[in-house]
């Protein structure tokens, strides 16, 4: 039997479910930053392989199958825009500890991590300014216009 993971909003919390059973709950107010680690050009939500949520006291790592980058991100776009805490990071340039990169059959699609487990890696990532999905899409459209925006923007 395949385990299914999903995330959803319940009031002001992000809830993690494993086979429809709640296994974790994150208070959205405790979120410091969200990092979407994308492959390719990062032009579609399907390009996001991992979402790393930085909390005041640690991190939560979500794989794409949880729906964090999709459902949780898109259901409350105004929340993310007001917080200005979403950053897009090229996965090819964002190293993760080996034990998190290898995954494997038994690795959950969601993990809580101590600050020490990931802070050193995150500090070495090339992180641009915060950018919601809508802002990212508008910049991509502008870049693709003939004689469009010539000012450099982060991807």
C-alpha positions in Angstrom: 0.0 0.0 0.0 1.3 3.4 -0.9 1.5 6.1 1.7 -0.1 9.4 0.7 1.1 12.7 2.2 -0.7 16.0 1.9 -0.7 19.4 3.4 -3.6 21.8 3.9 -4.6 25.0 5.7 -6.8 24.7 8.8 -7.5 28.2 10.1 -4.0 29.7 10.6 -2.1 26.4 10.7 -0.6 24.3 8.0 -1.5 20.7 8.7 0.5 17.6 7.4 -1.5 14.5 6.8 -0.2 10.9 6.3 -3.0 8.7 4.8 -5.6 11.3 6.0 -4.2 11.2 9.6 -2.8 14.4 11.0 0.9 14.0 11.9 2.0 17.6 12.3 0.8 21.1 12.5 2.7 24.3 11.8 1.6 27.7 13.0 1.8 29.9 10.0 2.8 32.9 12.2 6.0 31.0 13.1 7.2 30.8 9.5 10.3 32.9 8.9 11.0 32.0 5.3 10.0 29.5 2.6 12.5 28.3 0.1 11.2 26.6 -3.1 14.0 24.4 -4.5 13.3 24.2 -8.2 14.7 22.3 -11.2 15.0 23.7 -14.7 13.8 27.3 -14.9 11.3 27.1 -12.1 8.5 28.4 -14.3 5.9 26.0 -13.1 4.9 24.6 -9.7 5.8 21.1 -11.1 9.5 22.3 -11.2 9.6 22.5 -7.4 11.2 19.4 -5.9 11.4 20.5 -2.3 9.9 23.2 -0.1 12.0 24.1 2.9 10.1 26.0 5.6 12.3 27.9 8.0 10.6 28.3 11.4 11.9 30.3 14.4 13.4 27.1 15.9 14.2 24.8 13.0 13.1 23.7 9.5 10.5 21.6 7.9 11.3 19.9 4.6 8.5 19.0 2.2 8.8 16.9 -0.9 6.7 17.8 -3.9 4.2 15.0 -3.2 2.9 16.8 -0.1 1.4 19.6 -2.1 3.0 22.3 0.0 4.3 24.2 -3.1 0.9 23.8 -4.8 -2.1 23.7 -2.5 -0.7 25.5 0.5 1.1 28.1 -1.6 -1.8 28.9 -3.9 -4.7 28.8 -1.4 -3.3 31.7 0.5 -1.4 33.9 -2.0 -2.3 37.1 -0.1 -0.8 35.6 3.1 2.5 34.9 1.3 2.5 38.3 -0.4 2.0 40.1 2.9 4.7 38.1 4.6 7.2 38.6 1.7 9.0 35.4 2.8 9.0 33.1 -0.2 12.3 32.6 -2.0 13.1 30.6 -5.1 16.3 28.7 -5.1 17.9 26.7 -8.0 18.1 23.1 -6.6 21.3 22.5 -8.6 23.0 25.2 -6.5 21.3 24.4 -3.2 23.1 21.6 -1.4 21.2 19.6 1.2 22.8 17.1 3.7 23.4 13.8 2.0 20.9 12.0 4.2 18.2 14.3 2.9 19.3 14.1 -0.8 19.3 10.3 -1.0 15.8 9.8 0.2 15.0 6.2 -0.2 12.0 4.0 0.3 11.6 4.7 3.9 12.2 8.4 3.9 9.0 10.4 4.7 7.9 13.1 2.3 7.9 15.5 5.2 10.6 16.0 7.9 11.2 18.3 10.8 14.8 19.3 11.3 16.8 21.1 14.0 18.2 24.4 13.1 21.7 23.0 13.2 20.9 20.3 10.7 20.2 22.7 7.9 21.2 26.3 8.8 24.8 25.9 7.5 23.5 24.7 4.1 20.9 27.4 3.8 23.5 30.1 4.6 25.4 29.0 1.4 22.4 29.2 -0.9 22.2 32.0 -3.5 18.9 33.5 -2.4 17.3 36.4 -4.3 14.6 38.7 -3.0 11.2 37.3 -1.8 8.9 36.6 -4.7 5.4 35.2 -4.8 4.3 32.9 -7.6 2.4 35.7 -9.2 5.4 38.1 -9.0 7.6 35.4 -10.5 5.1 34.8 -13.3 4.8 38.5 -14.2 8.6 38.9 -14.3 8.9 35.9 -16.6 6.3 37.4 -18.9 8.1 40.7 -18.9 11.5 39.0 -19.7 10.0 37.1 -22.6 8.5 40.1 -24.3 10.4 41.5 -27.3 12.4 44.5 -26.1 10.9 43.8 -22.6 12.4 44.5 -19.3 16.1 44.9 -19.5 16.8 45.3 -15.8 18.3 42.2 -14.2 16.0 40.3 -11.9 16.7 37.2 -9.9 15.2 34.1 -11.5 
